[in-house]
Amino acid sequence: QQVEAAGLEAIRATGQIPRGPPDLPTGTEVIEQKCVAYLIGKGGQALAAINAAAGVSIQIDQSTKTFGWSMANIYGTEEGSAKAKMILRQKVSEYRPLRT
C-alpha cells in the first residue's frame, strides 16, 4: 500500500506516467502463488491481454513465492491501474486448479 501511494504521489507531482521499473508502481495487488501461472498464461499471453485491456504494464514479483504469494506491480495511469486490479481480482476469482 505504501509503494502504491508513493507511485500515485509521483504521478501527481511530476505528471509522468510510470511504464515499469525503476519507477514506482501506481498499483499493487497480492496474488496467491497458485494463481500466478494462470494469470501469466502460456507464453505470457494472459498477462499481455490484461496489460492491453487496462493500458498498463504489470510486473509480477515472485521473490516471495516461498511464502505462498507474489506481488503484482502495476505501472500506468490511475484509471488503468484501477481497471487492472479489477481484472486481476476477476481472474483470480475464476481460477480453478487443474485436476490431477
Secondary structure, DSSP 4 states (H G I P E B T S, - for coil): -HHHHHHHHHHHHH-PPP-STTSPPSEEEEEEHHHHHHHH-GGGHHHHHHHHHHT-EEEEE-TTGGGTEEEEEEES-HHHHHHHHHHHHHHHHH--PPP-
